[in-house]
Each structure stands twice: as C-alpha cells, then as structure tokens.
C-alpha cells in the first residue's frame, strides 16, 4: 500500500500517480474505454511501447479457464 498523489502526466493523455513519500514510485495511466486502461510504470518507459501494460476489467476473480491446468506447489515439486 502507498499513499499517492495524482497530477497531469507529461505523457499526453495520461494521469500520473506518484508516491507521497517517494517520488520514484509512480504510475501513469489512461482510460481506453469503460472496461480497459493502459499504464506505464514510469515516464521513461513511454518511449518503449513494449512496456505499455493494458488491463481489462474482470467480472469475477479466480475464474480462469486455465484453472484445470494449474498444479499445486506440492504437485509441481516445489514442496517436498
């Protein structure tokens, strides 16, 4: 958890959130539509499109269609 302050980002169309106690902690976000937002973790990454993160709204958590393919830590050998 972190207390953050919002301001207009130097990246056009984005809002910057930065840490109240640490300005190095930052996130630049913009809404694409009502279900999608995009984010960069720093203004420096703006010039690297592969660093752009896109998030979609989900209706329910832990309802992945991959659930049947997942192994427990014991099944995968992580716990002996």
Secondary structure, DSSP 4 states (H G I P E B T S, - for coil): ---EEEEE-SSTT-EEEEESS-TT-EEEEEEEETTEEEEESSGGGGG-GGG-EEEE--SSTT--TTGGG---TTTTTS--
